[in-house]
C-alpha cells in the first residue's frame, strides 16, 4: 500500500501558495524574481474583492523598485526597535510582545509536532510564521487547519493587515488589502468546512522521519 499523501485539490493548493506568499512578503522584501512575477500576474477580474486586491498588488509591484521596498519593509515591519506595524499575535491580543498569545501558540505548535528553528531569532507568533504553519497544515491535509486558524490567526491577523493598509508605501498597503481579504475568505471557507467535520482533539505528530517540523518566521 502506498504511503503517498493524496493530491491536494486546486483550491487547497492555491490556499497554501497564498499563505506562503504572504509569509514571504511579511518576512522580507521581495527579490527581483518575485517582484517580476507579481508585476506580470494576469488577474481574472471576476468582480471579487480578492481579484481587486491581487490586481492592486500586481500594479504596485510593477511600479516599485527593489531598493525602495527593502527600505520600506525595514521601516514598516522591522524597525530599529519596532516597525510602524508590529506583526505579532501577542502585540494585537495582549498589548505587549512575548505574552499569553505566544505561550498558547507554543503549546499548540508542540502538540502539532512543530518545533522552533534554531536559526530564527523571532518569536513564533510573527504573522509570517503562523501563515507558514497554515501552509504546512494545508499541504499535509491536516484536520487541524480550522482549529489552528480560529485559535491563532483569526483573532488578530485581519487587524494587523488592516493596519498595513494604512501605510504610505503602495506595495505594502496593497499587501495589507490582499491579506485582509484572504483572511476573510479563509474564515468563510474553514467555517463552512468545520460545519461538516466532527470535533477533533489535537495530538502530537511528527513528519515521516520522526523529526519535528521547524517553524521559522
MITOR-967025 format. One record per residue: y, x, z of N, C-alpha, C in turn; residue in one letter. Coordinates in steps of 0.1 Angstrom, whole numbers, plus 5000, padded with zeros to 4 digits. Atoms other than C-alpha are relative to their C-alpha. Example, Ala and Ser with C-alpha at 12.3 -4.5 7.8 and 13.67 -1.06 7.14 Angstrom:
<rs>
498850095000495551235078501250095000A/498949915000498951375071501149925008S/
</rs>
This chain:
<rs>
498850095000500050005000501250095000X/498849925001503450144991500949975012X/499150014989505950215019501549994995X/498650005006508950194995500749875004X/499250124997511749965005500249914988X/499750095011512249654984501450034994X/498849975006515049694959501149915005X/498950084995518449584971500549904989X/499450095010519949284954501450064995X/498749955005523049344933501149975010X/499050044990525149164959500050105012X/500049914988523949384988500350144996X/499749875005524149704967501550014999X/498550005001527849614960500650015013X/499550004987528449544996499950145006X/500249874994527049875007501050104993X/499049915007529150054980501449995005X/498650024995532349894992500250055014X/499949944986531649985028500250154999X/500049865001531050345017501450054994X/498749975006534250344996501149995010X/499050024989536350205025499950125010X/500249894990534850475048500650134994X/499549875006535650755024501550004999X/498650005001539250645018500750005014X/499449994987539850595055499950135007X/500349874994538450935064500950114994X/499349895006540251145039500749944987X/499350045013542551125008499050014989X/501049995012540651064975500250144993X/500049885009539751374954500349954986X/499650035013540651384918499049914993X/501050085006537351234907500149855004X/499950134994537650934930501249934995X/498750065004541250874922500049964985X/500150035014540550884884499149884998X/500950115001537650644889500749875004X/499250114995539850404909501049954990X/499050045010542550414883499549944988X/500650055012540150334855499249885002X/500850124998538550034871500449884990X/499750125008538149734848499749885008X/500250114990538649444871500049864992X/500150135005537449104861500849905008X/499150094993540248864871499449865001X/500650134999538348564884500849915009X/499250084991541148434905499850025015X/500349984986539748554938501050105006X/499149914993541748744964499450144999X/500649875001539249034962500350064987X/499649955013539849074925501450054999X/498649965000543549084930500250135008X/499949884992543149344957499550124993X/500649895008540949564935501050044989X/499049965011543549544907501250075006X/498849944994546349634931499750155004X/500449864996544449944944499850084988X/500149935012543550044909501350044994X/498749975005547150024898500750105008X/499449904991548350214928499450144998X/500649875003545750484921500550074987X/499549955013547050524885501450065002X/498649964998550550584899500150105011X/499949914989549650824927499550144997X/500449865002549251204929499150045012X/500849954990546651384949500850055012X/499249944989549251574969500749905008X/499350114993551251264978499049925009X/501050084992548051084990499550095012X/500449914989546951385011501050005011X/498950014989550351385029500049865006X/499950144995550351005032498849985010X/501250024992546751005046500250065014X/499849934987547651255073501049935008X/498950064992550851085083499649865005X/500450134996549350735083498849985009X/501350024993545850775096499550115009X/500449894991545651105114501250045009X/498849964992549051245126499850125008X/500149894991549851535148499349965013X/500750064988548951325178499249874996X/500750125006548150995161500849954988X/499350055011549050835128500749875002X/499350134999551050525121499049885003X/501150104998547750325121498950085007X/501049934992545150415147498749934998X/501250085004541750315132498850015009X/501150004991539650295163499949875007X/500350134993537949995179500749995014X/499450004987539050095214501549985000X/498650025000542650105204500449854998X/499750145003542649755190499449905010X/500750104991540249595215500450035015X/499749964986541249785247501450055003X/498649954999544749925240500050155003X/500149854998543550285246498950054993X/501149935006541350535230498950035010X/501149964992537850615243499849905012X/500150104990537550285262498749924998X/501250085000534950005266499449974987X/500550035014534649925229499150114995X/500749895004533450275223498750015008X/501250004992530950265252499049904995X/500950115005529449935239499450044986X/500549965013529250075204499050115001X/501049894998527450395215498749945005X/501350064996524850185233499349944989X/500750075011524149975203499650104989X/500449905009524050285180498850075004X/501249934995521450445202498849904998X/501150105001519450115202499549994985X/500350025014519650105164499450134994X/500649885005518450465161501050104993X/498949915005521850625151500350115011X/499649894990522950955167501350074994X/498849945003526351115167499750144993X/500249875006526551415143500750115008X/499549894992527151745160501250064992X/498949945008529651835132501349925000X/498850084999532151555139500750005013X/499250004988534951555163500649875004X/499450134997536051195161499049915007X/500850104994534750915183499349914990X/500850085009532150685168500749874996X/499450135003534450385168501150014990X/499149995012536550515139499649894990X/500350115009536750235113499150064988X/500949945010535250475087498650015005X/501449984995532250545109499249865001X/500750135000531450175115499749944987X/500350045014531750105078498850074995X/501249935005529250375071498749955007X/501250054993526850235097499649874993X/500350125007527149895079499450034987X/500649975013526450055046498550045001X/501449964998523250215060499149885004X/500850114996522149895076499749914988X/500350085012522549715043499050074991X/500949935008520749985024498549995006X/501350024994517849955049499649865001X/500350154999517949575046499749965014X/500250034986518249565084500449865004X/499750134995518149235101501250005010X/498949994990520849365125501450014994X/498749995007523649365099501049905007X/499150104994525149045113500450035014X/499749974986524849145149501050125001X/499149884999526549485143501449964995X/498750045005529349325122500749925010X/499350094991530049055147500450075013X/499749944987529949285177501150114999X/499249885001531749595164500950024988X/499149995011533649525132500949885000X/499250125001534749165131501149985010X/498950034991536749155163501350084998X/498849915001539249425152500350054986X/499849925012538849565117501149934991X/499050065008540949305099501450025005X/498749974994543849365123500450144996X/499749865004543649735115500450004985X/499750005014543549675078501449934997X/498750075001546449425082501250095003X/499049904996548449705099500250104988X/499949915011547649925070500849944988X/499250065011549149675045501550025002X/498549994997552549735062500650134998X/499449865001552850105055500850014987X/499149985011555250245030499450074988X/500749945011552650405007499249894993X/500650125007551550154980498550025000X/501449995001548050304977499349965013X/500650034987547250275014500349865004X/499750144998548949935016499049924992X/501050075008546649824988498650015006X/501349984993543649975006499949905012X/500050094989544649765036499749864996X/500250135005544749455015498649984996X/501450015004541349525000499149995012X/500850004989539849605033500049875008X/499950134993541149285049499349894993X/500750115008539949065020498550025001X/501449975000536549235021499449955013X/500550044987536149175058499949855002X/500150155001536948805053498849964993X/501150035008534348795026498750035008X/501249964992531748975049499849895011X/500250104989532448725077499449874995X/500650125006531648435054498650024996X/501349975005528648605039499050015011X/500949984989527048705072499849885008X/500150124992527848385090499049904993X/500950095007526048195062498650045001X/501449954999523048425063499549985014X/500550014986522848405101499649865003X/500450144998522548025099498649984996X/501350025005519248075082499050105006X/500949904993517848355105499849975014X/500250014986516248345139500750115008X/499449904991517748535168499150125001X/500849885000516648895168500550095012X/499749914989516549155196500150144994X/499849865005517949505188498950095006X/501049904995515149765191500350134995X/499849875005515450135188499250034987X/500749975012514550255153500350144996X/499749865005514250595136499749994985X/500350005014514050695100498650054997X/501449975004510950785081499450135006X/500549874994510751135096500050005015X/499950014986511251005131501350065006X/498849944995514651165134501149895000X/499050095000517650965144501050024989X/499049995011520350895118501450045006X/498749954996523751065120501149904997X/498850085002527050875123501150094999X/498949915001530051065110501249924995X/498850065005533550915109500750084990X/
</rs>
